[in-house]
Amino acid sequence: MDVKLHKSVLKSGEVIKVPGSKSETNRLLILKAQFPEIYLINPSNSDDSVSMDAALKSHENRINIGHAGTTMRFLTAWFASQENRTVILDGSKRMRERPIGILVDALRQLGAKIEYLENESFPPIKISGTKISETNVVLDADISSQYISALLLISPTLANGIQIELRGQITSRPYIEMTLALLSDVGMPTSFAGNRISVGRRPTSSKEVEFEIESDWSSASYYYSIIALSPLGTHISLQSFKTNSRQGDRVLESVYRKFGVTTTFGRNSIELTKSELHDDFCEFDLTGSPDIAQTVAVTCVGLGADCNLTGLHTLKIKETDRLIALQNELTKFGATVSVSDDSLSVKSPADLKHNVVVETYGDHRMAMAFAPLALKVPLQVRDSAVVSKSYRSYWEHLSQIGFKLETLA
């Protein structure tokens, strides 16, 4: 199913309840499996989180997690630590193309028993759960932070905790810090000094912990883009967000100042206002928040601004190669785009091409990042249902704030 977006005008002053953070929810689901006294409020209803919850409750010996990359990584570590449980973990065609070898090697350092069933370093994998007695593991730091978080999240099952030494520059540090903060919240002793991370032994007793999950900052990025592309004075409110957020994409507040967007924090909400004109050229290092790269690049093209984005090496192993996907689709609108292994440079056109058909490549963020351009020109988004991976009510919320949508069979 495709969605045609006619040229639209935003309804200023609307209030949107953005779904709960997928990143926080997926981490807490793993912790809840170890600490049943955890109670979750406002969990994400994304495909990834639904898949995670179902897999943790499943008693099957073969589990297919579809496109859910976080789920694949977290569950690989989880099942490796479950004694006397053997599971074959598999996914979609694209998931079989996404490497898991770095995490498997790290788990093997700890004593895990994992086999590749088809191609070396890629799913499907056979995991024979065992008691993990080793404590120390060394791995490169410039990898997806999800590998590191996967190891940290099983530390409560390990007799002596875990010690991780990271080599090189750390990627997506805020997401590692989020994982450690959640572990601390359930009573696990943690430290992160330099390139060494440690989690101590599980406490002998625990108490009921209630987690109210903040709304997803990655999902908020699309509204930042919408306000940036709107006339001066346009504003919208988003719930539920915190000033002291643990999410890496909280950096949106400072990034979008360059596009004339002001963020005002209220009680459990933010108000976004187009208050200034935008810069004509923007340069950002998104090492700590690569998931907003697509939104930022599309915003630049919508504003006719040029940009250079770096720190994007992890985007090549997402739902698609996001750098190539962005190059392909932004070029259709008239932009000149160049990419390297970790960067994207965009020279925006003076006039956007109309009625472009945007391919999404099975990637939810491609669909959602390009939709705001309907404030400038009509366009069509392929495979619009892909947004359910992280934000299943996205199209309904766009309609609520004034976007003119037409569903195409």
Summary of the structure (lengths in Angstrom):
residues: 409
radius of gyration: 21.2
end to end distance: 5.1
largest distance: 64.0
contacts: 1449
relative contact order: 0.16
helix: 37%
strand: 24%
